[in-house]
Every structure is written in C-alpha cells, then in structure tokens.
Amino acid sequence: ITIRQATINDIQAMQNANLHNLPENYQLKYYMYHILSWPQASFVATTYDDIVNTKEDENDEENGFLPVVIEDPKGDSAYINRGEKIVGYVLGKMEDDPEADDKTPHGHITSLSVMRTYRRMGIAEKLMRQSLYAMCESFDAQYVSLHVRKSNRAALHLYRDSLNFEVTSIEKSYYQDGEDAYAMRLSLKLEE
Ligand code: ACO
C-alpha cells in the first residue's frame, strides 16, 4: 500500500470509494475544490491490481504500465496491466467560511474512508496522520476538526484512541437521517 497526495486525476476514484463506504456524498466539484484549494491536505492509499485488458492499449508503456501478454481461451491475446487502484482516501480542507466564529487557522476533515477488504491494516490512521501533518506544515493549522456519527464505533475509536481527538460537542440531528454527530477536535501545536 502506498500513501500519496491526491491529485485531480484521483477525484473520480475517491468519489467512487466515498459512495461505497459512506452515506455522506459530494459532487465531483466539491472534491475538485478541495484538491485545487489545499492540494497538500488530501491523500489516497493505493495498491496495484492486475487489470485485464482485452485490447492492447498503445499507451500502456508510456503510461508506465508493463503489459504482459497472456493466452486467451478464445484465441485472442489479453493484456494484463499493473493498474493502480485507490483503496482509501482522506479529503481535507482548511476552514474557509468567512462566517465562522473562530478565526484561528484550522483544518477540517471532510471525509475519510477505506475499502472494506483493506480495513484494520492501519491505512486510515496513516492517511489521517499525513493530512494532519500537512495542514499544520503547509497552512499553519492550529487544530483540526471533524464530525462523526455517534454510532460509528470504528471511526470513533480511530479518532479518539489512535489519534487523540477530543469530543467538543454533540450536534443534534447533524446528519440527514437525524443521527447526532460528535464534533471532535485535535490540537496540532505542541504544548509550550
Ligand atoms: N472497531 C473498533 N475500532 C476500530 C475499528 C473497528 N472496526 N476499525 C478501526 N478501529 C480503530 C482502532 O483503534 C484501530 O487501531 P488498532 O487496529 O490498533 O486497534 C484504529 O482505528 C486504526 O485503524 P485503521 O486500520 O487505521 O482503520 P481502517 O483503515 O480500518 O479505517 C475507517 C477506519 C476509515 C473508519 C473504516 O472503518 C471505514 O472506512 N469505515 C466506513 C467509512 C467511515 O465511517 N468513515 C469515517 C466517517 S467520519 C468522517 O469522514 C470525518
């Protein structure tokens, strides 16, 4: 598994992962807004998967894939590419709402998810740490905030126990289906 900064080329795959994993979904332009405004704050976890192409793609080698010819039972040749696949993402931003009460520069985790078969491998924790570090380094974020469903045990454990976030308040009926959210926060500055 590789963790790298997310680019505009990843937003479709990030949206797909989000649709798979969470009921809170966003339009592509919202992903684009994150990546263009705070390119350092969002990350993807990737792995390589063998993708079988039935047709030879002339650009395979240019694209960095190494096509391997295999025999197809129907007699046609098939090509296997070592294709990069996104298995998790973190979508992060800086708070930019001019109406926000708190003018202290701070980051916000908009969305985080890891595909089911890749969970409990430490991927979400790594994605979060990269994003938190970047928010602090690149944008001088003093703290980072997020919302999580009260019933989301896995995410709550991750934020509270692995990353030391604290619950700052409960937001009643924050989600569309009426569920409450924990508003959580982590200070990014070392205590003096
Ligand atoms: N039960 C209890 N604790 C868990 C669980 C679980 N199922 N999964 C993760 N944790 C906690 C543990 O403390 C774990 O540390 P440990 O393994 O040392 O005990 C820690 O989180 C780190 O786990 P990771 O392996 O890094 O987490 P993973 O890669 O599995 O991803 C995630 C966790 C993102 C919550 C995943 O379960 C997921 O994608 N869920 C669906 C989407 C989701 O809920 N996203 C968060 C919504 S909130 C938001 O986006 C701001």
Residues whose N, C-alpha, C, O or C-beta is under 5 A from the ligand:
A	BS01	ACO	N21 L22 I109 T110 S111 L112 S113 V114 Y118 R119 R120 M121 G122 I123 A124 E125 L146 H147 V148 R153 A154 A155 H157 L158 D161 S162
